[in-house]
Amino acid sequence: MKPKIAFVTGGFSGEAEISYKSAVTFERNIDPEKYDLYKIDVRKDGWFHQLADGTEIPVDKNDFSILSEDRRIHFNAVLIGIHGSPGEDGKLQGYFDMLGIPYTSCDCATSAITFNKRYTVAIAGAAGIPVANSVLLFKKDSKSPDELVKHLRFPVFVKPNNGGSSIGMSKVNAPSEELGRAIEKAFREDEQVLVEEFIDGRELTIGVFKSKGVIIPLPITEILSKNEFFDFEAKYHGASSEITPAEIDDELALLVREVAVKAYTIFNCRGIIRIDFIYHQKEGKLYMLEINTVPGQSEASLVPQQLRILGWTLTDFYTALIEECLNN
């Protein structure tokens, strides 16, 4: 009997639209000869299995099962495809841990830590991985923003501390009223805001995953944004160009791969992640920006691009992810 695999999509954040794009890729590329695949749409108004005709069957959250044609269906594993909450911040991972259902992403603790950008860079910095100077702001903090960021060098990035996809992100070139507006914009997305020094350099990103117990770094991508920085529009609406493999020398490529594998190990990652870096050419220094534990899986996303260069099909890749999950 084939394993029954649920792939979860949707979510509670503005990143749900990216999750639905990833879901299309899963449906097209997960091998139906090896797995029975069930799409689970996780929304604020309920969790549902969607049939081919659009009919929605509610999920029993007591044991994450569905009742279809008078049969109770339990799942052997879950493929996490939700970007943002609750699929990337550890909430679903904790739920599946309590039920004893294996899943393809990082565990609850790793997901929660890496979803918090400030905690991520704090741990990376303590482990000897260079990171940008930053300040974490809380919504109820009584101090003025200017006072809190006075030790940072401008320009700075202002962004929600939790989440991805660059939603709510701004670049501020000098202390001014613009800083306050950028902070207000970020606070509309999160209760915490990260203000981080801008590093002038080449933006590089790399996927990393584990298969048969071996950590595998993917080919590196360089991102060239047509906007001032790699914001939501640049990521998802074509305002950037992505060069895979990145046109960098062997020494830098080796450094990116080594630091990526080190970060994967330090943070006890599982499944596929993507790590973003900035390489400061004058300093000859590679800075880690953040870890994305549920990277986009649409056909145009960075990880699928990198897999194609590596010579893997998406079908082979998803099979490897699911088998690693089932075996562990």
C-alpha angles and dihedrals in degrees: 000000000000118000114257110234123192117200114199122213139165114046138183102279140072087267091074091098089060090048091056090052090052089049091060089056092050092051092050098045112031107103110251090195090064105033142032102227125208124186114219117192110204111200137156090253093054147303116273142178109224118216122210090260091054096257112146123220116194119240117235100231092196090078104358094250136133133215111226124170090346091306123118107223121202122186129236094204143353127230108210111222101156116114111204124003131026097007101046103034100062099259097111091038091058090048093051091045090057090050093045094237115144119229137190102239136073116294126266097270096045092046093050094047097046092045085063105071095199094052090047096055092042091057093042092050092049088053092055099260110134115244134174121264111259146169126217116220125199122208094235095046111131096207120095117255091239090057093048096050099038092111094056125093117234140266095064137175117232115200143151107274094223125051138029144239091082092267110163093012125142139175117224117194100193140004105281144113085291088073092059092049091049091050091049090050092052093046089058086067101039145010089237128053128196120212108195133180114252115244115206108221149087117314112227129177133186136186119223129188141165124237125174088352094303122118109227122194114206126221113289123252125208115209120212109188120205087205124066089271140358098283131159093280092050092048100046110013101053100261092132141053121226122204115202118210094028115237096240133128122266093252094057092042090053091049092051092050093046094049091044092053090045091053091046089054097042093051092044091235127186133193120004122338134167124218123201122211140178118213112209103207098195092052093037086225131139115215122196114223107181148324121242109201095186104039120189117276103192114128090258096045122116100249094053088049091053093046091054090054089049088054097246123132117222089242091057091045096051089046089054092049093049094045092049088052095047093046094051 
